[in-house]
Amino acid sequence: TVNALYYDPFRNEMLDFTGGVYDAIAGIVRCVDDTPKSLREDPVRMLRAIRLAARHGFTMTKELRAGLRAYAPMLKRASSMRVTQEIRTLMHGGYSETTMKLFWHSTLMKVGRT
């Protein structure tokens, strides 16, 4: 939800259609839609969830953490270019230690490319 926030520079206002402002204030990362459906639709969302949690010190919901573990193997089916780009962003953001811990606990580190 926090990744779905929009800023309108012409009106100088935040547009929030998903409750992302409340989640940002509470320090929570959650999927906009049903977690399993969302992660199946776009496995790269798992990496973005880790990035948001690591970068901002947020906590992922219990459902999202379980989804990362359950759907981690689906990351193999994502575009290599998108995965590589997201991992570069993760590793160059200045929060790589936290990122690696989240990778480890989510089991995403066990996912190998073939």
Biopython code that builds the backbone (N, CA, C, O; Angstrom):
import numpy as np
from Bio.PDB.StructureBuilder import StructureBuilder

atoms = [
    (1, "THR", "N", (0.817, -1.203, 0.000)),
    (1, "THR", "CA", (0.000, 0.000, 0.000)),
    (1, "THR", "C", (0.855, 1.259, 0.000)),
    (1, "THR", "O", (0.487, 2.260, -0.616)),
    (2, "VAL", "N", (2.007, 1.215, 0.695)),
    (2, "VAL", "CA", (2.864, 2.407, 0.719)),
    (2, "VAL", "C", (3.516, 2.633, -0.642)),
    (2, "VAL", "O", (3.872, 3.763, -0.975)),
    (3, "ASN", "N", (3.675, 1.579, -1.423)),
    (3, "ASN", "CA", (4.245, 1.710, -2.754)),
    (3, "ASN", "C", (3.199, 2.216, -3.758)),
    (3, "ASN", "O", (3.535, 2.528, -4.901)),
    (4, "ALA", "N", (1.946, 2.296, -3.332)),
    (4, "ALA", "CA", (0.863, 2.741, -4.212)),
    (4, "ALA", "C", (0.455, 4.190, -3.939)),
    (4, "ALA", "O", (-0.572, 4.652, -4.437)),
    (5, "LEU", "N", (1.257, 4.903, -3.153)),
    (5, "LEU", "CA", (0.976, 6.311, -2.898)),
    (5, "LEU", "C", (1.424, 7.150, -4.091)),
    (5, "LEU", "O", (2.437, 6.857, -4.725)),
    (6, "TYR", "N", (0.673, 8.174, -4.381)),
    (6, "TYR", "CA", (1.015, 9.073, -5.478)),
    (6, "TYR", "C", (1.071, 10.505, -4.957)),
    (6, "TYR", "O", (0.355, 10.880, -4.029)),
    (7, "TYR", "N", (1.929, 11.278, -5.570)),
    (7, "TYR", "CA", (2.038, 12.689, -5.213)),
    (7, "TYR", "C", (1.666, 13.521, -6.425)),
    (7, "TYR", "O", (2.196, 13.316, -7.517)),
    (8, "ASP", "N", (0.764, 14.449, -6.232)),
    (8, "ASP", "CA", (0.363, 15.377, -7.291)),
    (8, "ASP", "C", (1.116, 16.688, -7.060)),
    (8, "ASP", "O", (0.748, 17.454, -6.169)),
    (9, "PRO", "N", (2.171, 16.962, -7.848)),
    (9, "PRO", "CA", (2.971, 18.164, -7.620)),
    (9, "PRO", "C", (2.232, 19.454, -7.972)),
    (9, "PRO", "O", (2.575, 20.523, -7.468)),
    (10, "PHE", "N", (1.229, 19.358, -8.827)),
    (10, "PHE", "CA", (0.481, 20.555, -9.211)),
    (10, "PHE", "C", (-0.457, 21.011, -8.094)),
    (10, "PHE", "O", (-0.675, 22.206, -7.899)),
    (11, "ARG", "N", (-1.001, 20.049, -7.374)),
    (11, "ARG", "CA", (-1.910, 20.378, -6.267)),
    (11, "ARG", "C", (-1.216, 20.260, -4.915)),
    (11, "ARG", "O", (-1.800, 20.555, -3.873)),
    (12, "ASN", "N", (0.065, 19.814, -4.952)),
    (12, "ASN", "CA", (0.846, 19.644, -3.733)),
    (12, "ASN", "C", (0.112, 18.781, -2.712)),
    (12, "ASN", "O", (-0.029, 19.153, -1.547)),
    (13, "GLU", "N", (-0.358, 17.610, -3.178)),
    (13, "GLU", "CA", (-1.069, 16.718, -2.264)),
    (13, "GLU", "C", (-0.747, 15.258, -2.555)),
    (13, "GLU", "O", (-0.416, 14.880, -3.679)),
    (14, "MET", "N", (-0.857, 14.462, -1.513)),
    (14, "MET", "CA", (-0.639, 13.039, -1.605)),
    (14, "MET", "C", (-1.968, 12.383, -1.966)),
    (14, "MET", "O", (-3.004, 12.697, -1.378)),
    (15, "LEU", "N", (-1.932, 11.473, -2.932)),
    (15, "LEU", "CA", (-3.120, 10.728, -3.320)),
    (15, "LEU", "C", (-2.977, 9.311, -2.788)),
    (15, "LEU", "O", (-2.016, 8.607, -3.099)),
    (16, "ASP", "N", (-3.935, 8.912, -1.994)),
    (16, "ASP", "CA", (-3.877, 7.607, -1.334)),
    (16, "ASP", "C", (-5.190, 6.876, -1.572)),
    (16, "ASP", "O", (-6.219, 7.221, -0.991)),
    (17, "PHE", "N", (-5.146, 5.870, -2.425)),
    (17, "PHE", "CA", (-6.343, 5.098, -2.756)),
    (17, "PHE", "C", (-6.356, 3.748, -2.051)),
    (17, "PHE", "O", (-7.295, 2.970, -2.217)),
    (18, "THR", "N", (-5.312, 3.466, -1.259)),
    (18, "THR", "CA", (-5.168, 2.126, -0.687)),
    (18, "THR", "C", (-4.927, 2.095, 0.826)),
    (18, "THR", "O", (-4.752, 1.016, 1.392)),
    (19, "GLY", "N", (-4.917, 3.230, 1.473)),
    (19, "GLY", "CA", (-4.604, 3.265, 2.899)),
    (19, "GLY", "C", (-3.111, 3.284, 3.168)),
    (19, "GLY", "O", (-2.675, 2.994, 4.282)),
    (20, "GLY", "N", (-2.329, 3.623, 2.158)),
    (20, "GLY", "CA", (-0.875, 3.623, 2.294)),
    (20, "GLY", "C", (-0.341, 4.624, 3.300)),
    (20, "GLY", "O", (0.675, 4.367, 3.945)),
    (21, "VAL", "N", (-1.009, 5.766, 3.446)),
    (21, "VAL", "CA", (-0.552, 6.768, 4.419)),
    (21, "VAL", "C", (-0.640, 6.193, 5.831)),
    (21, "VAL", "O", (0.280, 6.360, 6.632)),
    (22, "TYR", "N", (-1.736, 5.521, 6.131)),
    (22, "TYR", "CA", (-1.896, 4.919, 7.459)),
    (22, "TYR", "C", (-0.852, 3.836, 7.703)),
    (22, "TYR", "O", (-0.301, 3.726, 8.798)),
    (23, "ASP", "N", (-0.587, 3.035, 6.665)),
    (23, "ASP", "CA", (0.436, 2.003, 6.798)),
    (23, "ASP", "C", (1.827, 2.612, 6.951)),
    (23, "ASP", "O", (2.642, 2.092, 7.713)),
    (24, "ALA", "N", (2.110, 3.696, 6.248)),
    (24, "ALA", "CA", (3.408, 4.366, 6.378)),
    (24, "ALA", "C", (3.592, 4.906, 7.790)),
    (24, "ALA", "O", (4.666, 4.774, 8.378)),
    (25, "ILE", "N", (2.543, 5.512, 8.328)),
    (25, "ILE", "CA", (2.614, 6.031, 9.700)),
    (25, "ILE", "C", (2.819, 4.895, 10.696)),
    (25, "ILE", "O", (3.563, 5.034, 11.667)),
    (26, "ALA", "N", (2.145, 3.759, 10.442)),
    (26, "ALA", "CA", (2.263, 2.604, 11.339)),
    (26, "ALA", "C", (3.521, 1.786, 11.069)),
    (26, "ALA", "O", (3.873, 0.918, 11.868)),
    (27, "GLY", "N", (4.209, 2.050, 9.945)),
    (27, "GLY", "CA", (5.419, 1.307, 9.616)),
    (27, "GLY", "C", (5.144, -0.112, 9.153)),
    (27, "GLY", "O", (5.847, -1.048, 9.535)),
    (28, "ILE", "N", (4.109, -0.267, 8.323)),
    (28, "ILE", "CA", (3.683, -1.596, 7.872)),
    (28, "ILE", "C", (3.759, -1.692, 6.353)),
    (28, "ILE", "O", (3.374, -0.769, 5.635)),
    (29, "VAL", "N", (4.266, -2.831, 5.878)),
    (29, "VAL", "CA", (4.245, -3.141, 4.456)),
    (29, "VAL", "C", (3.224, -4.248, 4.253)),
    (29, "VAL", "O", (3.307, -5.307, 4.876)),
    (30, "ARG", "N", (2.263, -3.994, 3.379)),
    (30, "ARG", "CA", (1.248, -5.003, 3.044)),
    (30, "ARG", "C", (0.901, -4.882, 1.573)),
    (30, "ARG", "O", (1.161, -3.854, 0.948)),
    (31, "CYS", "N", (0.319, -5.924, 1.027)),
    (31, "CYS", "CA", (-0.120, -5.903, -0.367)),
    (31, "CYS", "C", (-1.434, -5.137, -0.475)),
    (31, "CYS", "O", (-2.252, -5.140, 0.445)),
    (32, "VAL", "N", (-1.616, -4.491, -1.605)),
    (32, "VAL", "CA", (-2.858, -3.774, -1.866)),
    (32, "VAL", "C", (-3.998, -4.773, -2.009)),
    (32, "VAL", "O", (-5.077, -4.586, -1.446)),
    (33, "ASP", "N", (-3.752, -5.816, -2.753)),
    (33, "ASP", "CA", (-4.754, -6.835, -3.041)),
    (33, "ASP", "C", (-4.509, -8.051, -2.145)),
    (33, "ASP", "O", (-3.649, -8.008, -1.267)),
    (34, "ASP", "N", (-5.233, -9.097, -2.353)),
    (34, "ASP", "CA", (-5.033, -10.368, -1.668)),
    (34, "ASP", "C", (-3.570, -10.791, -1.850)),
    (34, "ASP", "O", (-3.077, -10.846, -2.977)),
    (35, "THR", "N", (-2.891, -11.084, -0.766)),
    (35, "THR", "CA", (-1.448, -11.353, -0.822)),
    (35, "THR", "C", (-1.080, -12.491, -1.769)),
    (35, "THR", "O", (-0.235, -12.290, -2.642)),
    (36, "PRO", "N", (-1.675, -13.683, -1.638)),
    (36, "PRO", "CA", (-1.293, -14.752, -2.573)),
    (36, "PRO", "C", (-1.525, -14.367, -4.041)),
    (36, "PRO", "O", (-0.684, -14.633, -4.900)),
    (37, "LYS", "N", (-2.656, -13.750, -4.312)),
    (37, "LYS", "CA", (-2.967, -13.334, -5.685)),
    (37, "LYS", "C", (-1.937, -12.319, -6.175)),
    (37, "LYS", "O", (-1.451, -12.420, -7.302)),
    (38, "SER", "N", (-1.609, -11.359, -5.346)),
    (38, "SER", "CA", (-0.671, -10.304, -5.717)),
    (38, "SER", "C", (0.718, -10.863, -6.003)),
    (38, "SER", "O", (1.354, -10.467, -6.979)),
    (39, "LEU", "N", (1.191, -11.774, -5.167)),
    (39, "LEU", "CA", (2.532, -12.330, -5.355)),
    (39, "LEU", "C", (2.593, -13.284, -6.538)),
    (39, "LEU", "O", (3.625, -13.392, -7.200)),
    (40, "ARG", "N", (1.495, -13.973, -6.805)),
    (40, "ARG", "CA", (1.452, -14.839, -7.995)),
    (40, "ARG", "C", (1.437, -14.000, -9.268)),
    (40, "ARG", "O", (2.087, -14.357, -10.250)),
    (41, "GLU", "N", (0.701, -12.888, -9.261)),
    (41, "GLU", "CA", (0.623, -12.018, -10.441)),
    (41, "GLU", "C", (1.980, -11.429, -10.798)),
    (41, "GLU", "O", (2.341, -11.350, -11.973)),
    (42, "ASP", "N", (2.735, -11.013, -9.775)),
    (42, "ASP", "CA", (4.032, -10.382, -10.013)),
    (42, "ASP", "C", (4.985, -10.732, -8.877)),
    (42, "ASP", "O", (5.028, -10.038, -7.861)),
    (43, "PRO", "N", (5.748, -11.806, -9.051)),
    (43, "PRO", "CA", (6.674, -12.235, -8.003)),
    (43, "PRO", "C", (7.714, -11.178, -7.602)),
    (43, "PRO", "O", (8.247, -11.231, -6.494)),
    (44, "VAL", "N", (8.007, -10.221, -8.490)),
    (44, "VAL", "CA", (8.977, -9.176, -8.164)),
    (44, "VAL", "C", (8.463, -8.313, -7.002)),
    (44, "VAL", "O", (9.250, -7.626, -6.351)),
    (45, "ARG", "N", (7.182, -8.343, -6.745)),
    (45, "ARG", "CA", (6.622, -7.617, -5.596)),
    (45, "ARG", "C", (7.249, -8.090, -4.284)),
    (45, "ARG", "O", (7.316, -7.335, -3.314)),
    (46, "MET", "N", (7.705, -9.340, -4.260)),
    (46, "MET", "CA", (8.364, -9.848, -3.051)),
    (46, "MET", "C", (9.635, -9.052, -2.775)),
    (46, "MET", "O", (9.927, -8.707, -1.630)),
    (47, "LEU", "N", (10.381, -8.768, -3.826)),
    (47, "LEU", "CA", (11.615, -7.997, -3.673)),
    (47, "LEU", "C", (11.311, -6.558, -3.275)),
    (47, "LEU", "O", (12.027, -5.966, -2.467)),
    (48, "ARG", "N", (10.256, -6.002, -3.840)),
    (48, "ARG", "CA", (9.880, -4.631, -3.477)),
    (48, "ARG", "C", (9.442, -4.546, -2.027)),
    (48, "ARG", "O", (9.731, -3.564, -1.343)),
    (49, "ALA", "N", (8.744, -5.575, -1.555)),
    (49, "ALA", "CA", (8.318, -5.602, -0.150)),
    (49, "ALA", "C", (9.538, -5.597, 0.763)),
    (49, "ALA", "O", (9.568, -4.882, 1.765)),
    (50, "ILE", "N", (10.533, -6.387, 0.417)),
    (50, "ILE", "CA", (11.767, -6.423, 1.202)),
    (50, "ILE", "C", (12.456, -5.065, 1.145)),
    (50, "ILE", "O", (12.943, -4.572, 2.162)),
    (51, "ARG", "N", (12.499, -4.462, -0.033)),
    (51, "ARG", "CA", (13.139, -3.150, -0.172)),
    (51, "ARG", "C", (12.460, -2.110, 0.707)),
    (51, "ARG", "O", (13.132, -1.361, 1.415)),
    (52, "LEU", "N", (11.142, -2.061, 0.667)),
    (52, "LEU", "CA", (10.418, -1.072, 1.473)),
    (52, "LEU", "C", (10.624, -1.311, 2.965)),
    (52, "LEU", "O", (10.844, -0.369, 3.726)),
    (53, "ALA", "N", (10.553, -2.569, 3.378)),
    (53, "ALA", "CA", (10.736, -2.887, 4.800)),
    (53, "ALA", "C", (12.153, -2.540, 5.254)),
    (53, "ALA", "O", (12.334, -1.938, 6.313)),
    (54, "ALA", "N", (13.150, -2.912, 4.464)),
    (54, "ALA", "CA", (14.545, -2.652, 4.846)),
    (54, "ALA", "C", (14.860, -1.162, 4.823)),
    (54, "ALA", "O", (15.478, -0.635, 5.749)),
    (55, "ARG", "N", (14.441, -0.504, 3.783)),
    (55, "ARG", "CA", (14.785, 0.910, 3.602)),
    (55, "ARG", "C", (14.176, 1.811, 4.670)),
    (55, "ARG", "O", (14.815, 2.751, 5.143)),
    (56, "HIS", "N", (12.947, 1.519, 5.039)),
    (56, "HIS", "CA", (12.242, 2.402, 5.967)),
    (56, "HIS", "C", (12.105, 1.838, 7.377)),
    (56, "HIS", "O", (11.521, 2.482, 8.248)),
    (57, "GLY", "N", (12.639, 0.641, 7.608)),
    (57, "GLY", "CA", (12.525, 0.032, 8.929)),
    (57, "GLY", "C", (11.104, -0.403, 9.235)),
    (57, "GLY", "O", (10.698, -0.453, 10.396)),
    (58, "PHE", "N", (10.340, -0.720, 8.179)),
    (58, "PHE", "CA", (8.953, -1.135, 8.350)),
    (58, "PHE", "C", (8.878, -2.630, 8.625)),
    (58, "PHE", "O", (9.841, -3.364, 8.401)),
    (59, "THR", "N", (7.744, -3.063, 9.105)),
    (59, "THR", "CA", (7.469, -4.474, 9.361)),
    (59, "THR", "C", (6.475, -4.975, 8.327)),
    (59, "THR", "O", (5.476, -4.314, 8.043)),
    (60, "MET", "N", (6.750, -6.131, 7.772)),
    (60, "MET", "CA", (5.794, -6.738, 6.847)),
    (60, "MET", "C", (4.700, -7.440, 7.647)),
    (60, "MET", "O", (4.956, -7.962, 8.731)),
    (61, "THR", "N", (3.495, -7.449, 7.114)),
    (61, "THR", "CA", (2.406, -8.149, 7.792)),
    (61, "THR", "C", (2.728, -9.642, 7.862)),
    (61, "THR", "O", (3.531, -10.156, 7.084)),
    (62, "LYS", "N", (2.096, -10.312, 8.792)),
    (62, "LYS", "CA", (2.282, -11.752, 8.946)),
    (62, "LYS", "C", (1.902, -12.479, 7.649)),
    (62, "LYS", "O", (2.577, -13.421, 7.234)),
    (63, "GLU", "N", (0.825, -12.032, 7.026)),
    (63, "GLU", "CA", (0.372, -12.639, 5.773)),
    (63, "GLU", "C", (1.415, -12.454, 4.666)),
    (63, "GLU", "O", (1.667, -13.379, 3.893)),
    (64, "LEU", "N", (2.016, -11.278, 4.588)),
    (64, "LEU", "CA", (3.029, -11.027, 3.569)),
    (64, "LEU", "C", (4.281, -11.852, 3.826)),
    (64, "LEU", "O", (4.847, -12.419, 2.891)),
    (65, "ARG", "N", (4.723, -11.927, 5.080)),
    (65, "ARG", "CA", (5.901, -12.752, 5.395)),
    (65, "ARG", "C", (5.659, -14.208, 5.019)),
    (65, "ARG", "O", (6.541, -14.858, 4.459)),
    (66, "ALA", "N", (4.468, -14.726, 5.322)),
    (66, "ALA", "CA", (4.132, -16.106, 4.958)),
    (66, "ALA", "C", (4.082, -16.259, 3.442)),
    (66, "ALA", "O", (4.498, -17.282, 2.899)),
    (67, "GLY", "N", (3.568, -15.231, 2.762)),
    (67, "GLY", "CA", (3.512, -15.266, 1.304)),
    (67, "GLY", "C", (4.886, -15.298, 0.670)),
    (67, "GLY", "O", (5.089, -15.982, -0.333)),
    (68, "LEU", "N", (5.836, -14.569, 1.240)),
    (68, "LEU", "CA", (7.205, -14.592, 0.708)),
    (68, "LEU", "C", (7.780, -16.000, 0.789)),
    (68, "LEU", "O", (8.409, -16.480, -0.154)),
    (69, "ARG", "N", (7.560, -16.655, 1.922)),
    (69, "ARG", "CA", (8.081, -18.020, 2.069)),
    (69, "ARG", "C", (7.363, -18.989, 1.125)),
    (69, "ARG", "O", (7.994, -19.855, 0.519)),
    (70, "ALA", "N", (6.063, -18.839, 1.008)),
    (70, "ALA", "CA", (5.278, -19.769, 0.188)),
    (70, "ALA", "C", (5.512, -19.589, -1.309)),
    (70, "ALA", "O", (5.554, -20.568, -2.054)),
    (71, "TYR", "N", (5.662, -18.356, -1.746)),
    (71, "TYR", "CA", (5.743, -18.078, -3.174)),
    (71, "TYR", "C", (7.151, -17.746, -3.661)),
    (71, "TYR", "O", (7.322, -17.354, -4.816)),
    (72, "ALA", "N", (8.147, -17.892, -2.815)),
    (72, "ALA", "CA", (9.531, -17.609, -3.207)),
    (72, "ALA", "C", (9.942, -18.331, -4.492)),
    (72, "ALA", "O", (10.590, -17.717, -5.340)),
    (73, "PRO", "N", (9.595, -19.600, -4.670)),
    (73, "PRO", "CA", (9.999, -20.290, -5.907)),
    (73, "PRO", "C", (9.452, -19.643, -7.180)),
    (73, "PRO", "O", (10.017, -19.838, -8.256)),
    (74, "MET", "N", (8.378, -18.888, -7.080)),
    (74, "MET", "CA", (7.804, -18.241, -8.257)),
    (74, "MET", "C", (8.714, -17.144, -8.811)),
    (74, "MET", "O", (8.561, -16.717, -9.955)),
    (75, "LEU", "N", (9.650, -16.700, -7.998)),
    (75, "LEU", "CA", (10.568, -15.658, -8.453)),
    (75, "LEU", "C", (11.401, -16.144, -9.644)),
    (75, "LEU", "O", (11.869, -15.338, -10.448)),
    (76, "LYS", "N", (11.582, -17.455, -9.749)),
    (76, "LYS", "CA", (12.324, -18.028, -10.879)),
    (76, "LYS", "C", (11.639, -17.731, -12.207)),
    (76, "LYS", "O", (12.293, -17.672, -13.248)),
    (77, "ARG", "N", (10.327, -17.546, -12.172)),
    (77, "ARG", "CA", (9.566, -17.327, -13.408)),
    (77, "ARG", "C", (9.516, -15.856, -13.820)),
    (77, "ARG", "O", (9.041, -15.525, -14.906)),
    (78, "ALA", "N", (10.004, -14.988, -12.956)),
    (78, "ALA", "CA", (10.004, -13.551, -13.265)),
    (78, "ALA", "C", (11.121, -13.231, -14.250)),
    (78, "ALA", "O", (12.090, -13.982, -14.368)),
    (79, "SER", "N", (10.981, -12.139, -14.937)),
    (79, "SER", "CA", (11.992, -11.682, -15.888)),
    (79, "SER", "C", (13.332, -11.482, -15.178)),
    (79, "SER", "O", (13.411, -10.799, -14.157)),
    (80, "SER", "N", (14.372, -12.083, -15.727)),
    (80, "SER", "CA", (15.713, -11.940, -15.146)),
    (80, "SER", "C", (16.128, -10.479, -15.071)),
    (80, "SER", "O", (16.770, -10.057, -14.109)),
    (81, "MET", "N", (15.762, -9.711, -16.084)),
    (81, "MET", "CA", (16.133, -8.300, -16.115)),
    (81, "MET", "C", (15.460, -7.540, -14.968)),
    (81, "MET", "O", (16.106, -6.721, -14.314)),
    (82, "ARG", "N", (14.184, -7.796, -14.716)),
    (82, "ARG", "CA", (13.473, -7.112, -13.634)),
    (82, "ARG", "C", (14.025, -7.516, -12.266)),
    (82, "ARG", "O", (14.189, -6.677, -11.380)),
    (83, "VAL", "N", (14.305, -8.802, -12.108)),
    (83, "VAL", "CA", (14.860, -9.289, -10.839)),
    (83, "VAL", "C", (16.226, -8.671, -10.597)),
    (83, "VAL", "O", (16.509, -8.202, -9.494)),
    (84, "THR", "N", (17.078, -8.667, -11.618)),
    (84, "THR", "CA", (18.410, -8.083, -11.490)),
    (84, "THR", "C", (18.339, -6.605, -11.142)),
    (84, "THR", "O", (19.075, -6.127, -10.279)),
    (85, "GLN", "N", (17.457, -5.889, -11.811)),
    (85, "GLN", "CA", (17.300, -4.458, -11.542)),
    (85, "GLN", "C", (16.858, -4.208, -10.101)),
    (85, "GLN", "O", (17.379, -3.314, -9.434)),
    (86, "GLU", "N", (15.913, -4.987, -9.632)),
    (86, "GLU", "CA", (15.420, -4.805, -8.260)),
    (86, "GLU", "C", (16.494, -5.167, -7.238)),
    (86, "GLU", "O", (16.621, -4.495, -6.214)),
    (87, "ILE", "N", (17.261, -6.210, -7.498)),
    (87, "ILE", "CA", (18.330, -6.607, -6.567)),
    (87, "ILE", "C", (19.427, -5.551, -6.545)),
    (87, "ILE", "O", (19.984, -5.271, -5.484)),
    (88, "ARG", "N", (19.747, -4.960, -7.690)),
    (88, "ARG", "CA", (20.718, -3.861, -7.700)),
    (88, "ARG", "C", (20.236, -2.710, -6.827)),
    (88, "ARG", "O", (21.000, -2.150, -6.042)),
    (89, "THR", "N", (18.977, -2.369, -6.971)),
    (89, "THR", "CA", (18.401, -1.294, -6.162)),
    (89, "THR", "C", (18.481, -1.650, -4.682)),
    (89, "THR", "O", (18.796, -0.801, -3.848)),
    (90, "LEU", "N", (18.196, -2.893, -4.366)),
    (90, "LEU", "CA", (18.255, -3.349, -2.974)),
    (90, "LEU", "C", (19.670, -3.231, -2.403)),
    (90, "LEU", "O", (19.856, -2.762, -1.280)),
    (91, "MET", "N", (20.652, -3.654, -3.177)),
    (91, "MET", "CA", (22.023, -3.717, -2.670)),
    (91, "MET", "C", (22.743, -2.381, -2.679)),
    (91, "MET", "O", (23.760, -2.232, -2.003)),
    (92, "HIS", "N", (22.248, -1.413, -3.420)),
    (92, "HIS", "CA", (22.916, -0.120, -3.484)),
    (92, "HIS", "C", (22.172, 0.972, -2.722)),
    (92, "HIS", "O", (22.467, 2.157, -2.879)),
    (93, "GLY", "N", (21.222, 0.575, -1.911)),
    (93, "GLY", "CA", (20.408, 1.564, -1.226)),
    (93, "GLY", "C", (20.909, 1.974, 0.149)),
    (93, "GLY", "O", (20.316, 2.845, 0.786)),
    (94, "GLY", "N", (21.993, 1.361, 0.618)),
    (94, "GLY", "CA", (22.522, 1.731, 1.924)),
    (94, "GLY", "C", (21.877, 0.969, 3.072)),
    (94, "GLY", "O", (22.056, 1.335, 4.233)),
    (95, "TYR", "N", (21.142, -0.066, 2.770)),
    (95, "TYR", "CA", (20.481, -0.849, 3.807)),
    (95, "TYR", "C", (20.610, -2.342, 3.482)),
    (95, "TYR", "O", (19.692, -3.129, 3.712)),
    (96, "SER", "N", (21.773, -2.702, 2.945)),
    (96, "SER", "CA", (21.973, -4.074, 2.476)),
    (96, "SER", "C", (21.999, -5.103, 3.616)),
    (96, "SER", "O", (21.581, -6.244, 3.415)),
    (97, "GLU", "N", (22.477, -4.725, 4.796)),
    (97, "GLU", "CA", (22.496, -5.690, 5.906)),
    (97, "GLU", "C", (21.077, -6.108, 6.272)),
    (97, "GLU", "O", (20.796, -7.298, 6.413)),
    (98, "THR", "N", (20.198, -5.150, 6.425)),
    (98, "THR", "CA", (18.802, -5.453, 6.737)),
    (98, "THR", "C", (18.159, -6.226, 5.594)),
    (98, "THR", "O", (17.385, -7.155, 5.822)),
    (99, "THR", "N", (18.480, -5.841, 4.373)),
    (99, "THR", "CA", (17.950, -6.540, 3.200)),
    (99, "THR", "C", (18.338, -8.006, 3.225)),
    (99, "THR", "O", (17.497, -8.877, 3.002)),
    (100, "MET", "N", (19.608, -8.285, 3.493)),
    (100, "MET", "CA", (20.076, -9.670, 3.511)),
    (100, "MET", "C", (19.391, -10.471, 4.615)),
    (100, "MET", "O", (19.077, -11.645, 4.419)),
    (101, "LYS", "N", (19.157, -9.856, 5.764)),
    (101, "LYS", "CA", (18.440, -10.554, 6.839)),
    (101, "LYS", "C", (17.028, -10.897, 6.399)),
    (101, "LYS", "O", (16.542, -12.000, 6.650)),
    (102, "LEU", "N", (16.367, -9.946, 5.741)),
    (102, "LEU", "CA", (15.010, -10.202, 5.264)),
    (102, "LEU", "C", (14.994, -11.263, 4.166)),
    (102, "LEU", "O", (14.087, -12.094, 4.117)),
    (103, "PHE", "N", (15.991, -11.237, 3.292)),
    (103, "PHE", "CA", (16.117, -12.276, 2.275)),
    (103, "PHE", "C", (16.230, -13.649, 2.933)),
    (103, "PHE", "O", (15.561, -14.603, 2.535)),
    (104, "TRP", "N", (17.079, -13.724, 3.934)),
    (104, "TRP", "CA", (17.309, -14.996, 4.603)),
    (104, "TRP", "C", (16.028, -15.514, 5.261)),
    (104, "TRP", "O", (15.667, -16.677, 5.079)),
    (105, "HIS", "N", (15.354, -14.675, 6.010)),
    (105, "HIS", "CA", (14.152, -15.100, 6.732)),
    (105, "HIS", "C", (12.981, -15.393, 5.796)),
    (105, "HIS", "O", (12.088, -16.167, 6.141)),
    (106, "SER", "N", (12.984, -14.791, 4.638)),
    (106, "SER", "CA", (11.884, -15.012, 3.688)),
    (106, "SER", "C", (12.111, -16.253, 2.815)),
    (106, "SER", "O", (11.207, -16.666, 2.088)),
    (107, "THR", "N", (13.270, -16.830, 2.879)),
    (107, "THR", "CA", (13.740, -17.970, 2.064)),
    (107, "THR", "C", (14.006, -17.584, 0.603)),
    (107, "THR", "O", (14.242, -18.463, -0.226)),
    (108, "LEU", "N", (13.974, -16.305, 0.281)),
    (108, "LEU", "CA", (14.263, -15.903, -1.096)),
    (108, "LEU", "C", (15.718, -16.196, -1.477)),
    (108, "LEU", "O", (16.035, -16.334, -2.659)),
    (109, "MET", "N", (16.596, -16.292, -0.485)),
    (109, "MET", "CA", (18.000, -16.582, -0.786)),
    (109, "MET", "C", (18.169, -17.996, -1.323)),
    (109, "MET", "O", (19.158, -18.294, -1.993)),
    (110, "LYS", "N", (17.218, -18.859, -1.034)),
    (110, "LYS", "CA", (17.311, -20.247, -1.480)),
    (110, "LYS", "C", (16.839, -20.439, -2.914)),
    (110, "LYS", "O", (17.004, -21.513, -3.490)),
    (111, "VAL", "N", (16.256, -19.402, -3.482)),
    (111, "VAL", "CA", (15.745, -19.491, -4.845)),
    (111, "VAL", "C", (16.881, -19.310, -5.819)),
    (111, "VAL", "O", (17.536, -18.268, -5.817)),
    (112, "GLY", "N", (17.126, -20.286, -6.638)),
    (112, "GLY", "CA", (18.187, -20.198, -7.632)),
    (112, "GLY", "C", (17.598, -20.064, -9.032)),
    (112, "GLY", "O", (16.482, -20.508, -9.300)),
    (113, "ARG", "N", (18.354, -19.456, -9.897)),
    (113, "ARG", "CA", (17.934, -19.313, -11.292)),
    (113, "ARG", "C", (18.453, -20.511, -12.081)),
    (113, "ARG", "O", (19.548, -21.007, -11.816)),
    (114, "THR", "N", (17.673, -20.969, -13.040)),
    (114, "THR", "CA", (18.129, -22.077, -13.883)),
    (114, "THR", "C", (18.272, -21.638, -15.310)),
    (114, "THR", "O", (18.647, -22.438, -16.168)),
]
sb = StructureBuilder()
sb.init_structure("model")
sb.init_model(0)
sb.init_chain("A")
sb.init_seg("    ")
for serial, (resi, resn, name, xyz) in enumerate(atoms, 1):
    if name == "N":
        sb.init_residue(resn, " ", resi, " ")
    sb.init_atom(name, np.array(xyz, "f"), 0.0, 1.0, " ", f" {name:<3s}", serial, name[0])
structure = sb.get_structure()
